[in-house]
Amino acid sequence: MKFLLAGLLVIWILGVVRGLTRRPPSGFAQQGPWRPATRVEFLYDLTFTRDGRQVVEQRILTTMLDEIEQAERFIVINIFLFNGIGGRQFLGDDLESPVARFTEALIAARRRRP
Protein backbone atom coordinates (compact mmCIF):
# COMPACT_ATOMS: atom_id res chain seq x y z
CA MET A 1 0.00 0.00 0.00
CA LYS A 2 2.85 2.38 0.83
CA PHE A 3 4.42 1.75 -2.57
CA LEU A 4 1.16 2.50 -4.32
CA LEU A 5 0.73 5.81 -2.48
CA ALA A 6 4.38 6.72 -3.08
CA GLY A 7 3.97 5.92 -6.78
CA LEU A 8 0.83 8.04 -7.03
CA LEU A 9 2.61 10.90 -5.25
CA VAL A 10 5.54 10.70 -7.69
CA ILE A 11 3.19 10.69 -10.68
CA TRP A 12 1.29 13.66 -9.27
CA ILE A 13 4.52 15.63 -8.62
CA LEU A 14 5.76 14.89 -12.15
CA GLY A 15 2.45 16.13 -13.56
CA VAL A 16 2.66 19.34 -11.55
CA VAL A 17 6.26 19.96 -12.64
CA ARG A 18 5.37 19.32 -16.29
CA GLY A 19 2.40 21.69 -16.07
CA LEU A 20 4.46 24.46 -14.51
CA THR A 21 7.38 24.18 -16.96
CA ARG A 22 5.52 23.56 -20.22
CA ARG A 23 4.97 26.53 -22.52
CA PRO A 24 1.43 27.09 -23.87
CA PRO A 25 0.78 26.41 -27.57
CA SER A 26 1.62 29.14 -30.06
CA GLY A 27 -1.05 31.85 -30.16
CA PHE A 28 -2.62 30.74 -26.88
CA ALA A 29 -1.16 33.39 -24.60
CA GLN A 30 -1.29 36.88 -26.07
CA GLN A 31 0.12 39.93 -24.36
CA GLY A 32 -0.98 43.43 -25.27
CA PRO A 33 0.50 46.78 -24.41
CA TRP A 34 0.30 48.09 -20.85
CA ARG A 35 -2.80 50.20 -20.30
CA PRO A 36 -2.91 51.99 -16.96
CA ALA A 37 -6.25 52.28 -15.21
CA THR A 38 -7.46 55.86 -15.36
CA ARG A 39 -10.68 55.61 -13.37
CA VAL A 40 -10.67 53.19 -10.46
CA GLU A 41 -13.46 53.14 -7.93
CA PHE A 42 -14.09 50.73 -5.06
CA LEU A 43 -17.71 49.57 -5.13
CA TYR A 44 -19.40 47.87 -2.21
CA ASP A 45 -22.76 46.77 -0.92
CA LEU A 46 -23.79 47.26 2.68
CA THR A 47 -26.54 45.60 4.67
CA PHE A 48 -26.80 46.52 8.32
CA THR A 49 -29.26 47.30 11.07
CA ARG A 50 -29.72 50.88 12.30
CA ASP A 51 -32.23 51.75 15.01
CA GLY A 52 -33.84 48.34 14.65
CA ARG A 53 -34.40 48.70 10.88
CA GLN A 54 -32.48 46.97 8.12
CA VAL A 55 -30.55 49.34 5.84
CA VAL A 56 -29.40 48.18 2.40
CA GLU A 57 -27.02 50.15 0.19
CA GLN A 58 -26.53 48.43 -3.17
CA ARG A 59 -23.79 50.30 -4.99
CA ILE A 60 -22.44 47.42 -7.07
CA LEU A 61 -25.73 46.54 -8.76
CA THR A 62 -26.65 50.20 -9.23
CA THR A 63 -23.34 50.87 -10.97
CA MET A 64 -23.69 47.77 -13.15
CA LEU A 65 -27.18 48.83 -14.22
CA ASP A 66 -25.90 52.34 -15.03
CA GLU A 67 -23.09 50.87 -17.14
CA ILE A 68 -25.57 48.71 -19.06
CA GLU A 69 -27.72 51.79 -19.69
CA GLN A 70 -24.71 53.73 -21.05
CA ALA A 71 -23.32 50.92 -23.23
CA GLU A 72 -23.52 51.63 -26.95
CA ARG A 73 -21.93 48.70 -28.74
CA PHE A 74 -21.24 45.75 -26.44
CA ILE A 75 -21.19 44.64 -22.83
CA VAL A 76 -18.55 42.36 -21.31
CA ILE A 77 -19.71 40.62 -18.15
CA ASN A 78 -17.77 38.37 -15.81
CA ILE A 79 -20.07 37.20 -13.05
CA PHE A 80 -19.57 34.25 -10.74
CA LEU A 81 -22.74 32.32 -9.89
CA PHE A 82 -25.25 34.07 -12.13
CA ASN A 83 -28.36 32.47 -10.64
CA GLY A 84 -31.52 33.34 -8.78
CA ILE A 85 -30.16 32.71 -5.29
CA GLY A 86 -30.31 35.75 -3.04
CA GLY A 87 -32.62 38.67 -2.52
CA ARG A 88 -35.87 37.71 -0.81
CA GLN A 89 -34.76 34.14 -0.23
CA PHE A 90 -32.07 35.19 2.26
CA LEU A 91 -32.65 38.83 3.17
CA GLY A 92 -36.42 39.13 3.37
CA ASP A 93 -39.23 40.68 1.35
CA ASP A 94 -37.57 44.09 1.04
CA LEU A 95 -35.02 42.88 -1.51
CA GLU A 96 -35.56 41.53 -4.97
CA SER A 97 -33.16 39.24 -6.76
CA PRO A 98 -30.21 41.21 -8.16
CA VAL A 99 -29.89 38.65 -10.95
CA ALA A 100 -33.48 39.31 -12.07
CA ARG A 101 -32.89 43.08 -12.19
CA PHE A 102 -29.60 42.58 -14.03
CA THR A 103 -31.17 40.19 -16.55
CA GLU A 104 -34.07 42.58 -17.19
CA ALA A 105 -31.61 45.44 -17.76
CA LEU A 106 -29.62 43.36 -20.26
CA ILE A 107 -32.76 42.37 -22.17
CA ALA A 108 -34.02 45.98 -22.21
CA ALA A 109 -30.63 47.22 -23.48
CA ARG A 110 -30.64 44.61 -26.22
CA ARG A 111 -34.15 45.68 -27.31
CA ARG A 112 -33.12 49.36 -27.38
CA ARG A 113 -30.00 48.67 -29.41
CA PRO A 114 -30.26 45.40 -31.36
Backbone as CSV, one residue per row, in Angstrom:
resi,resn,N_x,N_y,N_z,CA_x,CA_y,CA_z,C_x,C_y,C_z
1,MET,0.819,-1.203,0.000,0.000,0.000,0.000,0.857,1.260,0.000
2,LYS,1.960,1.220,0.783,2.852,2.376,0.833,3.468,2.652,-0.538
3,PHE,3.812,1.570,-1.248,4.423,1.746,-2.569,3.431,2.350,-3.562
4,LEU,2.191,1.956,-3.443,1.158,2.502,-4.320,0.973,3.996,-4.070
5,LEU,0.875,4.395,-2.811,0.728,5.810,-2.479,1.960,6.611,-2.891
6,ALA,3.150,6.046,-2.670,4.383,6.718,-3.076,4.419,6.877,-4.595
7,GLY,3.998,5.855,-5.313,3.965,5.922,-6.779,2.986,6.975,-7.274
8,LEU,1.809,7.024,-6.654,0.826,8.041,-7.033,1.341,9.450,-6.737
9,LEU,2.040,9.605,-5.611,2.607,10.901,-5.254,3.663,11.329,-6.267
10,VAL,4.513,10.405,-6.691,5.541,10.705,-7.689,4.895,11.093,-9.008
11,ILE,3.886,10.372,-9.424,3.188,10.694,-10.677,2.537,12.061,-10.584
12,TRP,1.930,12.351,-9.455,1.290,13.664,-9.272,2.327,14.780,-9.315
13,ILE,3.459,14.609,-8.630,4.517,15.626,-8.622,5.064,15.829,-10.029
14,LEU,5.275,14.764,-10.771,5.757,14.887,-12.154,4.752,15.657,-13.013
15,GLY,3.470,15.397,-12.806,2.447,16.133,-13.559,2.444,17.610,-13.223
16,VAL,2.602,17.942,-11.962,2.657,19.342,-11.549,3.878,20.028,-12.155
17,VAL,5.034,19.380,-12.088,6.261,19.963,-12.644,6.119,20.156,-14.149
18,ARG,5.564,19.187,-14.835,5.371,19.319,-16.289,4.417,20.470,-16.597
19,GLY,3.351,20.608,-15.836,2.396,21.687,-16.074,2.982,23.060,-15.817
20,LEU,3.853,23.164,-14.837,4.463,24.455,-14.512,5.573,24.849,-15.475
21,THR,6.241,23.876,-16.091,7.379,24.182,-16.961,7.031,24.165,-18.448
22,ARG,5.905,23.646,-18.814,5.522,23.557,-20.224,5.020,24.900,-20.730
23,ARG,5.429,25.294,-21.908,4.972,26.529,-22.521,3.625,26.278,-23.215
24,PRO,2.719,27.260,-23.181,1.434,27.085,-23.866,1.630,27.040,-25.381
25,PRO,0.681,26.472,-26.111,0.781,26.406,-27.569,0.891,27.798,-28.187
26,SER,1.458,27.867,-29.353,1.623,29.139,-30.060,0.265,29.805,-30.284
27,GLY,0.186,31.102,-29.974,-1.050,31.848,-30.159,-2.020,31.748,-28.997
28,PHE,-1.713,30.914,-28.016,-2.624,30.737,-26.881,-2.548,31.901,-25.904
29,ALA,-1.343,32.301,-25.559,-1.158,33.388,-24.598,-0.731,34.644,-25.352
30,GLN,-1.595,35.618,-25.393,-1.294,36.876,-26.070,-1.087,37.965,-25.033
31,GLN,-0.141,38.832,-25.283,0.117,39.929,-24.360,0.018,41.232,-25.131
32,GLY,-0.812,42.129,-24.633,-0.980,43.425,-25.265,-0.165,44.485,-24.558
33,PRO,-0.242,45.696,-25.055,0.504,46.784,-24.413,-0.084,47.127,-23.044
34,TRP,0.732,47.691,-22.183,0.305,48.093,-20.847,-0.671,49.253,-20.959
35,ARG,-1.798,49.134,-20.321,-2.799,50.204,-20.304,-3.120,50.523,-18.849
36,PRO,-2.639,51.661,-18.364,-2.907,51.985,-16.959,-4.377,52.311,-16.740
37,ALA,-4.865,51.965,-15.578,-6.248,52.281,-15.214,-6.345,53.770,-14.931
38,THR,-7.327,54.410,-15.547,-7.465,55.855,-15.360,-8.578,56.202,-14.382
39,ARG,-9.557,55.329,-14.256,-10.677,55.608,-13.366,-10.970,54.353,-12.537
40,VAL,-10.477,54.340,-11.337,-10.666,53.190,-10.460,-11.541,53.624,-9.294
41,GLU,-12.552,52.819,-9.016,-13.465,53.140,-7.927,-13.802,51.856,-7.189
42,PHE,-13.740,51.886,-5.879,-14.093,50.732,-5.065,-15.599,50.738,-4.836
43,LEU,-16.268,49.692,-5.297,-17.712,49.574,-5.135,-18.010,48.535,-4.057
44,TYR,-19.037,48.786,-3.275,-19.396,47.865,-2.211,-20.891,47.923,-1.958
45,ASP,-21.381,46.849,-1.386,-22.765,46.765,-0.923,-22.733,46.673,0.600
46,LEU,-23.678,47.320,1.226,-23.791,47.257,2.682,-25.195,46.824,3.074
47,THR,-25.272,45.964,4.051,-26.540,45.598,4.669,-26.290,45.587,6.172
48,PHE,-26.996,46.429,6.876,-26.800,46.521,8.319,-28.087,46.972,8.981
49,THR,-28.088,46.905,10.297,-29.257,47.305,11.068,-28.951,48.613,11.788
50,ARG,-29.852,49.586,11.630,-29.723,50.876,12.303,-31.057,51.196,12.959
51,ASP,-31.028,51.431,14.236,-32.226,51.749,15.007,-33.313,50.689,14.833
52,GLY,-32.891,49.429,14.761,-33.839,48.337,14.652,-34.374,48.095,13.249
53,ARG,-33.936,48.882,12.266,-34.398,48.696,10.877,-33.226,48.277,10.003
54,GLN,-33.517,47.422,9.034,-32.478,46.971,8.118,-32.223,48.038,7.059
55,VAL,-30.953,48.365,6.847,-30.547,49.340,5.844,-29.740,48.614,4.781
56,VAL,-30.084,48.833,3.508,-29.403,48.182,2.397,-28.905,49.263,1.443
57,GLU,-27.615,49.250,1.170,-27.023,50.148,0.185,-26.392,49.291,-0.901
58,GLN,-27.025,49.253,-2.074,-26.531,48.429,-3.172,-25.837,49.317,-4.196
59,ARG,-24.547,49.480,-4.054,-23.791,50.304,-4.993,-23.271,49.501,-6.176
60,ILE,-22.972,48.232,-5.974,-22.438,47.419,-7.068,-23.496,47.229,-8.148
61,LEU,-24.673,46.767,-7.777,-25.729,46.536,-8.756,-26.152,47.836,-9.431
62,THR,-26.263,48.908,-8.659,-26.654,50.199,-9.228,-25.654,50.641,-10.285
63,THR,-24.375,50.491,-10.006,-23.342,50.872,-10.968,-23.387,49.981,-12.204
64,MET,-23.596,48.680,-12.004,-23.688,47.768,-13.150,-24.876,48.128,-14.040
65,LEU,-26.004,48.456,-13.439,-27.183,48.832,-14.218,-26.939,50.143,-14.970
66,ASP,-26.251,51.090,-14.346,-25.904,52.343,-15.030,-24.989,52.084,-16.220
67,GLU,-24.015,51.191,-16.045,-23.093,50.875,-17.139,-23.832,50.205,-18.303
68,ILE,-24.779,49.343,-18.005,-25.575,48.714,-19.061,-26.361,49.782,-19.815
69,GLU,-26.928,50.719,-19.083,-27.717,51.788,-19.687,-26.863,52.646,-20.622
70,GLN,-25.592,52.865,-20.272,-24.713,53.729,-21.053,-24.019,53.003,-22.205
71,ALA,-24.033,51.683,-22.196,-23.323,50.919,-23.229,-23.931,51.189,-24.598
72,GLU,-23.060,51.349,-25.586,-23.524,51.635,-26.946,-23.327,50.464,-27.892
73,ARG,-22.215,49.739,-27.769,-21.934,48.698,-28.744,-21.941,47.290,-28.165
74,PHE,-21.283,47.092,-27.020,-21.236,45.752,-26.441,-21.039,45.841,-24.936
75,ILE,-21.323,44.733,-24.282,-21.190,44.637,-22.830,-20.397,43.373,-22.527
76,VAL,-19.339,43.508,-21.750,-18.546,42.364,-21.306,-18.862,42.140,-19.839
77,ILE,-19.288,40.929,-19.518,-19.710,40.619,-18.155,-18.937,39.403,-17.656
78,ASN,-18.424,39.500,-16.457,-17.772,38.370,-15.813,-18.390,38.245,-14.428
79,ILE,-19.340,37.354,-14.303,-20.070,37.199,-13.049,-19.967,35.753,-12.588
80,PHE,-19.616,35.583,-11.331,-19.567,34.254,-10.736,-20.933,33.942,-10.132
81,LEU,-21.445,32.781,-10.404,-22.738,32.323,-9.890,-23.887,33.235,-10.311
82,PHE,-24.134,33.293,-11.591,-25.254,34.066,-12.131,-26.495,33.192,-12.015
83,ASN,-27.173,33.285,-10.878,-28.356,32.466,-10.645,-29.347,33.245,-9.800
84,GLY,-30.453,32.655,-9.499,-31.517,33.339,-8.780,-31.403,33.306,-7.269
85,ILE,-30.303,32.787,-6.746,-30.163,32.712,-5.291,-29.891,34.104,-4.746
86,GLY,-30.542,34.449,-3.667,-30.308,35.747,-3.038,-31.588,36.538,-2.948
87,GLY,-31.458,37.809,-2.624,-32.624,38.668,-2.523,-33.569,38.201,-1.446
88,ARG,-34.826,38.062,-1.786,-35.872,37.707,-0.812,-35.596,36.394,-0.091
89,GLN,-34.985,35.466,-0.805,-34.761,34.145,-0.231,-33.933,34.224,1.055
90,PHE,-32.948,35.117,1.102,-32.070,35.195,2.260,-32.273,36.453,3.093
91,LEU,-32.642,37.559,2.467,-32.653,38.831,3.172,-34.035,39.402,3.410
92,GLY,-35.075,38.673,3.065,-36.420,39.134,3.370,-37.142,39.723,2.174
93,ASP,-38.362,40.187,2.425,-39.226,40.676,1.351,-38.827,42.039,0.807
94,ASP,-37.946,42.747,1.493,-37.568,44.086,1.042,-36.624,44.078,-0.153
95,LEU,-35.996,42.942,-0.425,-35.020,42.876,-1.512,-35.512,41.975,-2.626
96,GLU,-35.275,42.398,-3.834,-35.557,41.530,-4.971,-34.253,40.913,-5.450
97,SER,-34.343,39.928,-6.284,-33.160,39.241,-6.764,-32.324,40.169,-7.643
98,PRO,-31.049,40.367,-7.313,-30.208,41.209,-8.158,-30.033,40.619,-9.554
99,VAL,-30.049,39.294,-9.650,-29.894,38.654,-10.955,-31.089,38.972,-11.847
100,ALA,-32.289,38.989,-11.281,-33.484,39.308,-12.066,-33.411,40.737,-12.588
101,ARG,-33.022,41.678,-11.749,-32.890,43.081,-12.192,-31.815,43.212,-13.267
102,PHE,-30.703,42.519,-13.071,-29.603,42.580,-14.033,-30.018,41.977,-15.370
103,THR,-30.705,40.844,-15.324,-31.171,40.191,-16.555,-32.170,41.081,-17.294
104,GLU,-33.098,41.670,-16.558,-34.072,42.577,-17.186,-33.378,43.764,-17.835
105,ALA,-32.352,44.307,-17.189,-31.610,45.440,-17.758,-30.884,45.032,-19.035
106,LEU,-30.301,43.839,-19.049,-29.618,43.364,-20.262,-30.607,43.178,-21.414
107,ILE,-31.751,42.594,-21.125,-32.760,42.373,-22.168,-33.278,43.705,-22.687
108,ALA,-33.534,44.656,-21.795,-34.020,45.980,-22.215,-32.974,46.708,-23.062
109,ALA,-31.689,46.587,-22.690,-30.631,47.224,-23.476,-30.537,46.591,-24.861
110,ARG,-30.697,45.302,-24.927,-30.645,44.608,-26.225,-31.823,45.033,-27.120
111,ARG,-32.987,45.250,-26.528,-34.149,45.681,-27.313,-33.975,47.113,-27.800
112,ARG,-33.362,47.967,-26.980,-33.121,49.356,-27.379,-32.104,49.453,-28.500
113,ARG,-31.073,48.617,-28.417,-30.000,48.672,-29.413,-29.708,47.249,-29.914
114,PRO,-30.476,46.785,-30.875,-30.255,45.404,-31.359,-28.962,45.325,-32.073
